[in-house]
Amino acid sequence: MLVQNTLTKASLNDYDSLQADALEIAAAKAEVLIESYAQELDKRGRFHCNMLEETNENKACTSLARATPFVYEMKKLLAA
């Protein structure tokens, strides 16, 4: 029984540690996504009507590259 209790406590400690690590990783990923979203909002507000067509296309490509992982993560959250 002592061995079983010791193993159970060790497993719980491992679980708590892994859970904390996973939350830290998720928070970092969320921070990156939110920062990207904020940059896009700011860019849209500044450049919406004041840019040349070629510049608009470059900015749109950047926006699409940022939006793709954001949309992917939002779909995963909604499906959960």
PyMOL Python script that loads the backbone (N, CA, C, O; Angstrom):
from pymol import cmd

cmd.read_pdbstr("""\
ATOM      1  N   MET A   1       0.821  -1.196   0.000  1.00  0.00           N
ATOM      2  CA  MET A   1       0.000   0.000   0.000  1.00  0.00           C
ATOM      3  C   MET A   1       0.862   1.256   0.000  1.00  0.00           C
ATOM      4  O   MET A   1       0.519   2.245  -0.647  1.00  0.00           O
ATOM      5  N   LEU A   2       1.972   1.221   0.718  1.00  0.00           N
ATOM      6  CA  LEU A   2       2.874   2.369   0.779  1.00  0.00           C
ATOM      7  C   LEU A   2       3.449   2.668  -0.605  1.00  0.00           C
ATOM      8  O   LEU A   2       3.538   3.825  -1.016  1.00  0.00           O
ATOM      9  N   VAL A   3       3.833   1.615  -1.311  1.00  0.00           N
ATOM     10  CA  VAL A   3       4.384   1.786  -2.663  1.00  0.00           C
ATOM     11  C   VAL A   3       3.325   2.372  -3.591  1.00  0.00           C
ATOM     12  O   VAL A   3       3.613   3.263  -4.389  1.00  0.00           O
ATOM     13  N   GLN A   4       2.107   1.867  -3.481  1.00  0.00           N
ATOM     14  CA  GLN A   4       1.018   2.359  -4.327  1.00  0.00           C
ATOM     15  C   GLN A   4       0.753   3.843  -4.045  1.00  0.00           C
ATOM     16  O   GLN A   4       0.586   4.627  -4.978  1.00  0.00           O
ATOM     17  N   ASN A   5       0.715   4.229  -2.777  1.00  0.00           N
ATOM     18  CA  ASN A   5       0.498   5.637  -2.422  1.00  0.00           C
ATOM     19  C   ASN A   5       1.622   6.519  -2.941  1.00  0.00           C
ATOM     20  O   ASN A   5       1.378   7.618  -3.438  1.00  0.00           O
ATOM     21  N   THR A   6       2.851   6.038  -2.824  1.00  0.00           N
ATOM     22  CA  THR A   6       4.001   6.805  -3.310  1.00  0.00           C
ATOM     23  C   THR A   6       3.927   6.993  -4.812  1.00  0.00           C
ATOM     24  O   THR A   6       4.175   8.086  -5.322  1.00  0.00           O
ATOM     25  N   LEU A   7       3.580   5.912  -5.531  1.00  0.00           N
ATOM     26  CA  LEU A   7       3.441   6.008  -6.987  1.00  0.00           C
ATOM     27  C   LEU A   7       2.296   6.937  -7.382  1.00  0.00           C
ATOM     28  O   LEU A   7       2.423   7.707  -8.334  1.00  0.00           O
ATOM     29  N   THR A   8       1.199   6.870  -6.672  1.00  0.00           N
ATOM     30  CA  THR A   8       0.059   7.738  -6.954  1.00  0.00           C
ATOM     31  C   THR A   8       0.443   9.198  -6.756  1.00  0.00           C
ATOM     32  O   THR A   8       0.119  10.040  -7.594  1.00  0.00           O
ATOM     33  N   LYS A   9       1.129   9.508  -5.661  1.00  0.00           N
ATOM     34  CA  LYS A   9       1.568  10.883  -5.408  1.00  0.00           C
ATOM     35  C   LYS A   9       2.531  11.350  -6.484  1.00  0.00           C
ATOM     36  O   LYS A   9       2.440  12.491  -6.937  1.00  0.00           O
ATOM     37  N   ALA A  10       3.443  10.499  -6.898  1.00  0.00           N
ATOM     38  CA  ALA A  10       4.398  10.853  -7.951  1.00  0.00           C
ATOM     39  C   ALA A  10       3.669  11.112  -9.263  1.00  0.00           C
ATOM     40  O   ALA A  10       3.993  12.054  -9.985  1.00  0.00           O
ATOM     41  N   SER A  11       2.688  10.277  -9.568  1.00  0.00           N
ATOM     42  CA  SER A  11       1.912  10.456 -10.802  1.00  0.00           C
ATOM     43  C   SER A  11       1.136  11.766 -10.772  1.00  0.00           C
ATOM     44  O   SER A  11       1.077  12.478 -11.775  1.00  0.00           O
ATOM     45  N   LEU A  12       0.544  12.083  -9.636  1.00  0.00           N
ATOM     46  CA  LEU A  12      -0.199  13.338  -9.504  1.00  0.00           C
ATOM     47  C   LEU A  12       0.732  14.537  -9.637  1.00  0.00           C
ATOM     48  O   LEU A  12       0.377  15.535 -10.264  1.00  0.00           O
ATOM     49  N   ASN A  13       1.912  14.443  -9.055  1.00  0.00           N
ATOM     50  CA  ASN A  13       2.877  15.539  -9.178  1.00  0.00           C
ATOM     51  C   ASN A  13       3.306  15.718 -10.637  1.00  0.00           C
ATOM     52  O   ASN A  13       3.418  16.842 -11.124  1.00  0.00           O
ATOM     53  N   ASP A  14       3.544  14.607 -11.322  1.00  0.00           N
ATOM     54  CA  ASP A  14       3.892  14.668 -12.741  1.00  0.00           C
ATOM     55  C   ASP A  14       2.754  15.294 -13.546  1.00  0.00           C
ATOM     56  O   ASP A  14       2.982  16.129 -14.421  1.00  0.00           O
ATOM     57  N   TYR A  15       1.539  14.880 -13.236  1.00  0.00           N
ATOM     58  CA  TYR A  15       0.375  15.416 -13.936  1.00  0.00           C
ATOM     59  C   TYR A  15       0.265  16.925 -13.713  1.00  0.00           C
ATOM     60  O   TYR A  15       0.048  17.678 -14.662  1.00  0.00           O
ATOM     61  N   ASP A  16       0.415  17.362 -12.473  1.00  0.00           N
ATOM     62  CA  ASP A  16       0.329  18.789 -12.169  1.00  0.00           C
ATOM     63  C   ASP A  16       1.400  19.574 -12.918  1.00  0.00           C
ATOM     64  O   ASP A  16       1.135  20.661 -13.433  1.00  0.00           O
ATOM     65  N   SER A  17       2.592  19.027 -12.976  1.00  0.00           N
ATOM     66  CA  SER A  17       3.683  19.683 -13.679  1.00  0.00           C
ATOM     67  C   SER A  17       3.396  19.771 -15.181  1.00  0.00           C
ATOM     68  O   SER A  17       3.603  20.817 -15.795  1.00  0.00           O
ATOM     69  N   LEU A  18       2.926  18.681 -15.761  1.00  0.00           N
ATOM     70  CA  LEU A  18       2.594  18.671 -17.186  1.00  0.00           C
ATOM     71  C   LEU A  18       1.439  19.613 -17.498  1.00  0.00           C
ATOM     72  O   LEU A  18       1.436  20.287 -18.528  1.00  0.00           O
ATOM     73  N   GLN A  19       0.473  19.655 -16.612  1.00  0.00           N
ATOM     74  CA  GLN A  19      -0.664  20.550 -16.805  1.00  0.00           C
ATOM     75  C   GLN A  19      -0.199  22.011 -16.775  1.00  0.00           C
ATOM     76  O   GLN A  19      -0.626  22.812 -17.606  1.00  0.00           O
ATOM     77  N   ALA A  20       0.657  22.354 -15.842  1.00  0.00           N
ATOM     78  CA  ALA A  20       1.179  23.716 -15.760  1.00  0.00           C
ATOM     79  C   ALA A  20       1.970  24.070 -17.017  1.00  0.00           C
ATOM     80  O   ALA A  20       1.848  25.179 -17.537  1.00  0.00           O
ATOM     81  N   ASP A  21       2.772  23.140 -17.501  1.00  0.00           N
ATOM     82  CA  ASP A  21       3.538  23.373 -18.730  1.00  0.00           C
ATOM     83  C   ASP A  21       2.601  23.587 -19.924  1.00  0.00           C
ATOM     84  O   ASP A  21       2.824  24.480 -20.741  1.00  0.00           O
ATOM     85  N   ALA A  22       1.566  22.774 -20.016  1.00  0.00           N
ATOM     86  CA  ALA A  22       0.620  22.888 -21.124  1.00  0.00           C
ATOM     87  C   ALA A  22      -0.106  24.237 -21.085  1.00  0.00           C
ATOM     88  O   ALA A  22      -0.308  24.865 -22.124  1.00  0.00           O
ATOM     89  N   LEU A  23      -0.489  24.672 -19.903  1.00  0.00           N
ATOM     90  CA  LEU A  23      -1.157  25.972 -19.779  1.00  0.00           C
ATOM     91  C   LEU A  23      -0.222  27.114 -20.154  1.00  0.00           C
ATOM     92  O   LEU A  23      -0.647  28.091 -20.771  1.00  0.00           O
ATOM     93  N   GLU A  24       1.037  26.995 -19.787  1.00  0.00           N
ATOM     94  CA  GLU A  24       2.013  28.019 -20.139  1.00  0.00           C
ATOM     95  C   GLU A  24       2.200  28.098 -21.651  1.00  0.00           C
ATOM     96  O   GLU A  24       2.274  29.191 -22.213  1.00  0.00           O
ATOM     97  N   ILE A  25       2.276  26.957 -22.299  1.00  0.00           N
ATOM     98  CA  ILE A  25       2.416  26.911 -23.761  1.00  0.00           C
ATOM     99  C   ILE A  25       1.169  27.496 -24.428  1.00  0.00           C
ATOM    100  O   ILE A  25       1.277  28.274 -25.376  1.00  0.00           O
ATOM    101  N   ALA A  26      -0.003  27.125 -23.935  1.00  0.00           N
ATOM    102  CA  ALA A  26      -1.255  27.633 -24.501  1.00  0.00           C
ATOM    103  C   ALA A  26      -1.354  29.143 -24.329  1.00  0.00           C
ATOM    104  O   ALA A  26      -1.806  29.841 -25.236  1.00  0.00           O
ATOM    105  N   ALA A  27      -0.935  29.650 -23.180  1.00  0.00           N
ATOM    106  CA  ALA A  27      -0.978  31.093 -22.943  1.00  0.00           C
ATOM    107  C   ALA A  27      -0.037  31.822 -23.894  1.00  0.00           C
ATOM    108  O   ALA A  27      -0.390  32.878 -24.419  1.00  0.00           O
ATOM    109  N   ALA A  28       1.141  31.283 -24.122  1.00  0.00           N
ATOM    110  CA  ALA A  28       2.098  31.901 -25.041  1.00  0.00           C
ATOM    111  C   ALA A  28       1.543  31.909 -26.464  1.00  0.00           C
ATOM    112  O   ALA A  28       1.670  32.902 -27.180  1.00  0.00           O
ATOM    113  N   LYS A  29       0.928  30.800 -26.869  1.00  0.00           N
ATOM    114  CA  LYS A  29       0.346  30.712 -28.205  1.00  0.00           C
ATOM    115  C   LYS A  29      -0.807  31.709 -28.354  1.00  0.00           C
ATOM    116  O   LYS A  29      -0.937  32.368 -29.385  1.00  0.00           O
ATOM    117  N   ALA A  30      -1.637  31.812 -27.320  1.00  0.00           N
ATOM    118  CA  ALA A  30      -2.752  32.756 -27.351  1.00  0.00           C
ATOM    119  C   ALA A  30      -2.231  34.186 -27.437  1.00  0.00           C
ATOM    120  O   ALA A  30      -2.804  35.011 -28.150  1.00  0.00           O
ATOM    121  N   GLU A  31      -1.165  34.483 -26.728  1.00  0.00           N
ATOM    122  CA  GLU A  31      -0.587  35.829 -26.760  1.00  0.00           C
ATOM    123  C   GLU A  31      -0.117  36.186 -28.166  1.00  0.00           C
ATOM    124  O   GLU A  31      -0.324  37.311 -28.623  1.00  0.00           O
ATOM    125  N   VAL A  32       0.509  35.247 -28.849  1.00  0.00           N
ATOM    126  CA  VAL A  32       0.972  35.481 -30.220  1.00  0.00           C
ATOM    127  C   VAL A  32      -0.218  35.731 -31.145  1.00  0.00           C
ATOM    128  O   VAL A  32      -0.181  36.649 -31.964  1.00  0.00           O
ATOM    129  N   LEU A  33      -1.260  34.934 -31.022  1.00  0.00           N
ATOM    130  CA  LEU A  33      -2.445  35.098 -31.862  1.00  0.00           C
ATOM    131  C   LEU A  33      -3.133  36.433 -31.609  1.00  0.00           C
ATOM    132  O   LEU A  33      -3.553  37.105 -32.551  1.00  0.00           O
ATOM    133  N   ILE A  34      -3.250  36.815 -30.357  1.00  0.00           N
ATOM    134  CA  ILE A  34      -3.907  38.076 -30.015  1.00  0.00           C
ATOM    135  C   ILE A  34      -3.088  39.260 -30.510  1.00  0.00           C
ATOM    136  O   ILE A  34      -3.647  40.235 -31.011  1.00  0.00           O
ATOM    137  N   GLU A  35      -1.776  39.183 -30.375  1.00  0.00           N
ATOM    138  CA  GLU A  35      -0.905  40.254 -30.862  1.00  0.00           C
ATOM    139  C   GLU A  35      -1.029  40.392 -32.378  1.00  0.00           C
ATOM    140  O   GLU A  35      -1.092  41.507 -32.897  1.00  0.00           O
ATOM    141  N   SER A  36      -1.065  39.284 -33.077  1.00  0.00           N
ATOM    142  CA  SER A  36      -1.225  39.308 -34.528  1.00  0.00           C
ATOM    143  C   SER A  36      -2.555  39.945 -34.917  1.00  0.00           C
ATOM    144  O   SER A  36      -2.614  40.758 -35.839  1.00  0.00           O
ATOM    145  N   TYR A  37      -3.603  39.578 -34.221  1.00  0.00           N
ATOM    146  CA  TYR A  37      -4.924  40.146 -34.469  1.00  0.00           C
ATOM    147  C   TYR A  37      -4.917  41.656 -34.218  1.00  0.00           C
ATOM    148  O   TYR A  37      -5.479  42.418 -35.005  1.00  0.00           O
ATOM    149  N   ALA A  38      -4.294  42.083 -33.142  1.00  0.00           N
ATOM    150  CA  ALA A  38      -4.223  43.506 -32.818  1.00  0.00           C
ATOM    151  C   ALA A  38      -3.443  44.275 -33.888  1.00  0.00           C
ATOM    152  O   ALA A  38      -3.824  45.389 -34.250  1.00  0.00           O
ATOM    153  N   GLN A  39      -2.366  43.695 -34.391  1.00  0.00           N
ATOM    154  CA  GLN A  39      -1.592  44.338 -35.451  1.00  0.00           C
ATOM    155  C   GLN A  39      -2.439  44.523 -36.707  1.00  0.00           C
ATOM    156  O   GLN A  39      -2.367  45.557 -37.370  1.00  0.00           O
ATOM    157  N   GLU A  40      -3.230  43.520 -37.018  1.00  0.00           N
ATOM    158  CA  GLU A  40      -4.084  43.610 -38.200  1.00  0.00           C
ATOM    159  C   GLU A  40      -5.166  44.676 -38.029  1.00  0.00           C
ATOM    160  O   GLU A  40      -5.468  45.405 -38.974  1.00  0.00           O
ATOM    161  N   LEU A  41      -5.744  44.771 -36.854  1.00  0.00           N
ATOM    162  CA  LEU A  41      -6.736  45.821 -36.611  1.00  0.00           C
ATOM    163  C   LEU A  41      -6.115  47.197 -36.760  1.00  0.00           C
ATOM    164  O   LEU A  41      -6.703  48.090 -37.371  1.00  0.00           O
ATOM    165  N   ASP A  42      -4.932  47.363 -36.204  1.00  0.00           N
ATOM    166  CA  ASP A  42      -4.238  48.644 -36.280  1.00  0.00           C
ATOM    167  C   ASP A  42      -3.905  48.978 -37.735  1.00  0.00           C
ATOM    168  O   ASP A  42      -4.128  50.101 -38.188  1.00  0.00           O
ATOM    169  N   LYS A  43      -3.374  47.999 -38.456  1.00  0.00           N
ATOM    170  CA  LYS A  43      -3.003  48.219 -39.852  1.00  0.00           C
ATOM    171  C   LYS A  43      -4.225  48.596 -40.690  1.00  0.00           C
ATOM    172  O   LYS A  43      -4.170  49.511 -41.512  1.00  0.00           O
ATOM    173  N   ARG A  44      -5.300  47.896 -40.477  1.00  0.00           N
ATOM    174  CA  ARG A  44      -6.523  48.175 -41.235  1.00  0.00           C
ATOM    175  C   ARG A  44      -6.993  49.600 -40.999  1.00  0.00           C
ATOM    176  O   ARG A  44      -7.386  50.297 -41.934  1.00  0.00           O
ATOM    177  N   GLY A  45      -6.950  50.030 -39.744  1.00  0.00           N
ATOM    178  CA  GLY A  45      -7.373  51.381 -39.416  1.00  0.00           C
ATOM    179  C   GLY A  45      -6.486  52.445 -40.050  1.00  0.00           C
ATOM    180  O   GLY A  45      -6.981  53.490 -40.475  1.00  0.00           O
ATOM    181  N   ARG A  46      -5.186  52.193 -40.118  1.00  0.00           N
ATOM    182  CA  ARG A  46      -4.253  53.183 -40.661  1.00  0.00           C
ATOM    183  C   ARG A  46      -4.230  53.228 -42.183  1.00  0.00           C
ATOM    184  O   ARG A  46      -4.100  54.304 -42.767  1.00  0.00           O
ATOM    185  N   PHE A  47      -4.353  52.088 -42.823  1.00  0.00           N
ATOM    186  CA  PHE A  47      -4.081  52.011 -44.249  1.00  0.00           C
ATOM    187  C   PHE A  47      -5.274  51.686 -45.134  1.00  0.00           C
ATOM    188  O   PHE A  47      -5.113  51.529 -46.345  1.00  0.00           O
ATOM    189  N   HIS A  48      -6.430  51.586 -44.575  1.00  0.00           N
ATOM    190  CA  HIS A  48      -7.582  51.097 -45.337  1.00  0.00           C
ATOM    191  C   HIS A  48      -7.772  51.831 -46.669  1.00  0.00           C
ATOM    192  O   HIS A  48      -7.943  51.189 -47.705  1.00  0.00           O
ATOM    193  N   CYS A  49      -7.745  53.128 -46.653  1.00  0.00           N
ATOM    194  CA  CYS A  49      -8.035  53.881 -47.872  1.00  0.00           C
ATOM    195  C   CYS A  49      -6.841  54.698 -48.374  1.00  0.00           C
ATOM    196  O   CYS A  49      -6.962  55.382 -49.391  1.00  0.00           O
ATOM    197  N   ASN A  50      -5.714  54.647 -47.704  1.00  0.00           N
ATOM    198  CA  ASN A  50      -4.619  55.550 -48.024  1.00  0.00           C
ATOM    199  C   ASN A  50      -3.407  54.863 -48.651  1.00  0.00           C
ATOM    200  O   ASN A  50      -2.280  55.314 -48.446  1.00  0.00           O
ATOM    201  N   MET A  51      -3.606  53.800 -49.398  1.00  0.00           N
ATOM    202  CA  MET A  51      -2.468  53.077 -49.949  1.00  0.00           C
ATOM    203  C   MET A  51      -2.648  52.828 -51.431  1.00  0.00           C
ATOM    204  O   MET A  51      -3.764  52.800 -51.950  1.00  0.00           O
ATOM    205  N   LEU A  52      -1.511  52.649 -52.101  1.00  0.00           N
ATOM    206  CA  LEU A  52      -1.531  52.280 -53.506  1.00  0.00           C
ATOM    207  C   LEU A  52      -1.962  50.829 -53.647  1.00  0.00           C
ATOM    208  O   LEU A  52      -1.861  50.053 -52.697  1.00  0.00           O
ATOM    209  N   GLU A  53      -2.441  50.463 -54.822  1.00  0.00           N
ATOM    210  CA  GLU A  53      -2.933  49.093 -55.036  1.00  0.00           C
ATOM    211  C   GLU A  53      -1.853  48.049 -54.770  1.00  0.00           C
ATOM    212  O   GLU A  53      -2.135  47.018 -54.160  1.00  0.00           O
ATOM    213  N   GLU A  54      -0.606  48.300 -55.222  1.00  0.00           N
ATOM    214  CA  GLU A  54       0.481  47.342 -55.020  1.00  0.00           C
ATOM    215  C   GLU A  54       0.780  47.160 -53.535  1.00  0.00           C
ATOM    216  O   GLU A  54       1.014  46.042 -53.076  1.00  0.00           O
ATOM    217  N   THR A  55       0.772  48.250 -52.794  1.00  0.00           N
ATOM    218  CA  THR A  55       1.009  48.175 -51.354  1.00  0.00           C
ATOM    219  C   THR A  55      -0.131  47.430 -50.676  1.00  0.00           C
ATOM    220  O   THR A  55       0.094  46.626 -49.772  1.00  0.00           O
ATOM    221  N   ASN A  56      -1.357  47.699 -51.117  1.00  0.00           N
ATOM    222  CA  ASN A  56      -2.512  46.994 -50.555  1.00  0.00           C
ATOM    223  C   ASN A  56      -2.380  45.488 -50.740  1.00  0.00           C
ATOM    224  O   ASN A  56      -2.705  44.724 -49.831  1.00  0.00           O
ATOM    225  N   GLU A  57      -1.906  45.050 -51.909  1.00  0.00           N
ATOM    226  CA  GLU A  57      -1.758  43.623 -52.167  1.00  0.00           C
ATOM    227  C   GLU A  57      -0.718  43.006 -51.229  1.00  0.00           C
ATOM    228  O   GLU A  57      -0.943  41.920 -50.693  1.00  0.00           O
ATOM    229  N   ASN A  58       0.397  43.671 -51.028  1.00  0.00           N
ATOM    230  CA  ASN A  58       1.426  43.169 -50.108  1.00  0.00           C
ATOM    231  C   ASN A  58       0.885  43.071 -48.681  1.00  0.00           C
ATOM    232  O   ASN A  58       1.109  42.080 -47.986  1.00  0.00           O
ATOM    233  N   LYS A  59       0.181  44.098 -48.266  1.00  0.00           N
ATOM    234  CA  LYS A  59      -0.390  44.098 -46.911  1.00  0.00           C
ATOM    235  C   LYS A  59      -1.448  43.008 -46.782  1.00  0.00           C
ATOM    236  O   LYS A  59      -1.564  42.376 -45.732  1.00  0.00           O
ATOM    237  N   ALA A  60      -2.213  42.789 -47.836  1.00  0.00           N
ATOM    238  CA  ALA A  60      -3.244  41.750 -47.803  1.00  0.00           C
ATOM    239  C   ALA A  60      -2.614  40.367 -47.677  1.00  0.00           C
ATOM    240  O   ALA A  60      -3.141  39.507 -46.972  1.00  0.00           O
ATOM    241  N   CYS A  61      -1.491  40.151 -48.356  1.00  0.00           N
ATOM    242  CA  CYS A  61      -0.801  38.860 -48.243  1.00  0.00           C
ATOM    243  C   CYS A  61      -0.309  38.627 -46.820  1.00  0.00           C
ATOM    244  O   CYS A  61      -0.409  37.518 -46.296  1.00  0.00           O
ATOM    245  N   THR A  62       0.219  39.673 -46.199  1.00  0.00           N
ATOM    246  CA  THR A  62       0.653  39.571 -44.804  1.00  0.00           C
ATOM    247  C   THR A  62      -0.543  39.275 -43.898  1.00  0.00           C
ATOM    248  O   THR A  62      -0.468  38.433 -43.003  1.00  0.00           O
ATOM    249  N   SER A  63      -1.628  39.973 -44.145  1.00  0.00           N
ATOM    250  CA  SER A  63      -2.840  39.763 -43.338  1.00  0.00           C
ATOM    251  C   SER A  63      -3.353  38.336 -43.470  1.00  0.00           C
ATOM    252  O   SER A  63      -3.752  37.724 -42.479  1.00  0.00           O
ATOM    253  N   LEU A  64      -3.346  37.812 -44.676  1.00  0.00           N
ATOM    254  CA  LEU A  64      -3.796  36.441 -44.890  1.00  0.00           C
ATOM    255  C   LEU A  64      -2.896  35.452 -44.164  1.00  0.00           C
ATOM    256  O   LEU A  64      -3.379  34.491 -43.566  1.00  0.00           O
ATOM    257  N   ALA A  65      -1.588  35.688 -44.217  1.00  0.00           N
ATOM    258  CA  ALA A  65      -0.649  34.799 -43.528  1.00  0.00           C
ATOM    259  C   ALA A  65      -0.872  34.822 -42.017  1.00  0.00           C
ATOM    260  O   ALA A  65      -0.708  33.799 -41.353  1.00  0.00           O
ATOM    261  N   ARG A  66      -1.238  35.960 -41.478  1.00  0.00           N
ATOM    262  CA  ARG A  66      -1.523  36.051 -40.043  1.00  0.00           C
ATOM    263  C   ARG A  66      -2.891  35.476 -39.701  1.00  0.00           C
ATOM    264  O   ARG A  66      -3.068  34.874 -38.642  1.00  0.00           O
ATOM    265  N   ALA A  67      -3.848  35.659 -40.584  1.00  0.00           N
ATOM    266  CA  ALA A  67      -5.218  35.231 -40.302  1.00  0.00           C
ATOM    267  C   ALA A  67      -5.372  33.715 -40.336  1.00  0.00           C
ATOM    268  O   ALA A  67      -6.186  33.158 -39.600  1.00  0.00           O
ATOM    269  N   THR A  68      -4.605  33.054 -41.172  1.00  0.00           N
ATOM    270  CA  THR A  68      -4.767  31.610 -41.332  1.00  0.00           C
ATOM    271  C   THR A  68      -4.593  30.843 -40.017  1.00  0.00           C
ATOM    272  O   THR A  68      -5.479  30.064 -39.664  1.00  0.00           O
ATOM    273  N   PRO A  69      -3.481  31.029 -39.269  1.00  0.00           N
ATOM    274  CA  PRO A  69      -3.381  30.304 -37.997  1.00  0.00           C
ATOM    275  C   PRO A  69      -4.409  30.776 -36.971  1.00  0.00           C
ATOM    276  O   PRO A  69      -4.856  29.988 -36.137  1.00  0.00           O
ATOM    277  N   PHE A  70      -4.789  32.058 -37.026  1.00  0.00           N
ATOM    278  CA  PHE A  70      -5.791  32.581 -36.092  1.00  0.00           C
ATOM    279  C   PHE A  70      -7.125  31.871 -36.308  1.00  0.00           C
ATOM    280  O   PHE A  70      -7.745  31.409 -35.350  1.00  0.00           O
ATOM    281  N   VAL A  71      -7.565  31.784 -37.553  1.00  0.00           N
ATOM    282  CA  VAL A  71      -8.838  31.120 -37.873  1.00  0.00           C
ATOM    283  C   VAL A  71      -8.776  29.640 -37.499  1.00  0.00           C
ATOM    284  O   VAL A  71      -9.743  29.093 -36.968  1.00  0.00           O
ATOM    285  N   TYR A  72      -7.644  28.992 -37.772  1.00  0.00           N
ATOM    286  CA  TYR A  72      -7.469  27.587 -37.426  1.00  0.00           C
ATOM    287  C   TYR A  72      -7.667  27.365 -35.927  1.00  0.00           C
ATOM    288  O   TYR A  72      -8.378  26.448 -35.518  1.00  0.00           O
ATOM    289  N   GLU A  73      -7.040  28.204 -35.120  1.00  0.00           N
ATOM    290  CA  GLU A  73      -7.167  28.059 -33.664  1.00  0.00           C
ATOM    291  C   GLU A  73      -8.589  28.373 -33.186  1.00  0.00           C
ATOM    292  O   GLU A  73      -9.089  27.706 -32.280  1.00  0.00           O
ATOM    293  N   MET A  74      -9.240  29.362 -33.772  1.00  0.00           N
ATOM    294  CA  MET A  74     -10.610  29.690 -33.375  1.00  0.00           C
ATOM    295  C   MET A  74     -11.561  28.545 -33.716  1.00  0.00           C
ATOM    296  O   MET A  74     -12.473  28.249 -32.943  1.00  0.00           O
ATOM    297  N   LYS A  75     -11.358  27.900 -34.864  1.00  0.00           N
ATOM    298  CA  LYS A  75     -12.204  26.748 -35.226  1.00  0.00           C
ATOM    299  C   LYS A  75     -12.016  25.602 -34.232  1.00  0.00           C
ATOM    300  O   LYS A  75     -12.979  24.930 -33.864  1.00  0.00           O
ATOM    301  N   LYS A  76     -10.766  25.382 -33.799  1.00  0.00           N
ATOM    302  CA  LYS A  76     -10.516  24.327 -32.813  1.00  0.00           C
ATOM    303  C   LYS A  76     -11.232  24.639 -31.500  1.00  0.00           C
ATOM    304  O   LYS A  76     -11.803  23.744 -30.877  1.00  0.00           O
ATOM    305  N   LEU A  77     -11.203  25.901 -31.079  1.00  0.00           N
ATOM    306  CA  LEU A  77     -11.883  26.289 -29.846  1.00  0.00           C
ATOM    307  C   LEU A  77     -13.403  26.091 -29.956  1.00  0.00           C
ATOM    308  O   LEU A  77     -14.045  25.620 -29.017  1.00  0.00           O
ATOM    309  N   LEU A  78     -13.954  26.448 -31.089  1.00  0.00           N
ATOM    310  CA  LEU A  78     -15.398  26.323 -31.277  1.00  0.00           C
ATOM    311  C   LEU A  78     -15.839  24.872 -31.369  1.00  0.00           C
ATOM    312  O   LEU A  78     -16.963  24.540 -30.993  1.00  0.00           O
ATOM    313  N   ALA A  79     -14.977  24.014 -31.861  1.00  0.00           N
ATOM    314  CA  ALA A  79     -15.312  22.591 -31.987  1.00  0.00           C
ATOM    315  C   ALA A  79     -15.186  21.856 -30.659  1.00  0.00           C
ATOM    316  O   ALA A  79     -15.751  20.776 -30.489  1.00  0.00           O
ATOM    317  N   ALA A  80     -14.452  22.433 -29.725  1.00  0.00           N
ATOM    318  CA  ALA A  80     -14.214  21.750 -28.437  1.00  0.00           C
ATOM    319  C   ALA A  80     -15.437  21.728 -27.567  1.00  0.00           C
ATOM    320  O   ALA A  80     -15.396  21.193 -26.459  1.00  0.00           O
TER     321      ALA A  80
END
""", "prot")
cmd.dss("prot")
cmd.show_as("cartoon", "prot")
cmd.util.cbc("prot")
cmd.orient("prot")
